[in-house]
Amino acid sequence: MSHVEDHAADAAAATPSNAEAPLTITAGGEVLLTTHDVARITGHTYATLQQYRADRVRTGREVGPAFVKRGRFCYYPASAVEVYVAARKGA
């Protein structure tokens, strides 16, 4: 089981029955994660992920996990987060 799948299972188990369930969005069969989900998985703060996105757009550097925009919202493909986490562990 991957780190992202572990997180999804943990989130489902830790969600009280009266709380809103984690949002799972799919695009062409790809699971998309919210910034809050990725912050929990990577250990980065929400603000750090925002800065990484801004740096990617502004400079074109590949910093942080890859993301996609859906309207005004940003999401992270689960596969991109897995690659990013694996690369950080190898560094």
C-alpha positions in Angstrom: 0.0 0.0 0.0 1.4 3.4 -0.9 1.9 6.4 1.4 -1.1 8.2 -0.3 -3.3 5.1 0.1 -2.3 4.9 3.8 -3.2 8.5 4.2 -6.6 8.0 2.6 -7.3 5.0 4.9 -6.1 6.9 8.0 -8.3 9.9 7.1 -11.3 7.7 6.6 -10.7 5.9 9.9 -10.1 9.2 11.8 -13.1 11.0 10.4 -15.9 11.2 13.0 -19.3 10.2 11.7 -20.6 13.7 12.1 -17.6 15.3 10.2 -17.5 15.9 6.5 -15.7 13.1 4.7 -12.4 13.9 2.8 -13.0 15.1 -0.7 -11.9 12.8 -3.4 -11.9 14.1 -6.9 -11.1 12.1 -10.0 -10.1 13.3 -13.4 -9.7 10.7 -16.1 -9.3 8.0 -13.5 -6.6 10.0 -11.6 -7.3 10.7 -7.9 -6.7 14.4 -7.1 -5.8 15.5 -3.6 -6.5 18.8 -2.0 -3.7 21.1 -0.7 -4.7 20.1 2.9 -4.3 16.4 2.1 -0.9 17.0 0.5 0.2 19.1 3.5 -0.6 16.1 5.8 1.1 13.6 3.5 4.3 15.6 2.9 4.6 17.4 6.2 4.8 20.8 4.5 2.6 23.6 5.6 -0.3 24.8 3.5 1.6 28.1 2.9 4.7 26.2 1.7 2.7 24.4 -0.9 1.2 27.7 -2.0 4.7 29.1 -2.4 5.8 26.1 -4.3 2.9 26.5 -6.7 3.7 30.2 -7.2 7.4 29.4 -7.8 6.4 26.8 -10.4 4.2 29.3 -12.3 6.6 32.3 -11.9 10.0 30.7 -12.5 9.1 27.4 -14.2 11.2 25.5 -11.7 10.0 22.1 -10.6 9.7 22.7 -6.9 7.2 20.8 -4.8 4.7 18.2 -6.2 3.1 18.8 -9.6 -0.5 20.3 -9.4 -3.4 21.0 -11.7 -6.0 23.7 -11.6 -9.7 23.1 -11.8 -11.3 26.5 -12.0 -9.9 28.5 -9.2 -8.9 25.5 -7.1 -5.6 23.6 -7.2 -5.3 19.9 -6.8 -2.5 17.4 -6.8 -2.5 14.1 -8.7 -2.0 11.3 -6.2 0.7 9.8 -8.5 2.6 13.1 -8.5 2.5 13.3 -4.7 3.8 9.7 -4.5 6.7 10.5 -6.8 7.5 13.7 -4.8 7.5 11.9 -1.5 9.7 9.1 -2.9 12.2 11.6 -4.3 12.4 13.5 -0.9 13.1 10.2 0.9 15.9 9.4 -1.5 17.5 12.8 -1.0 
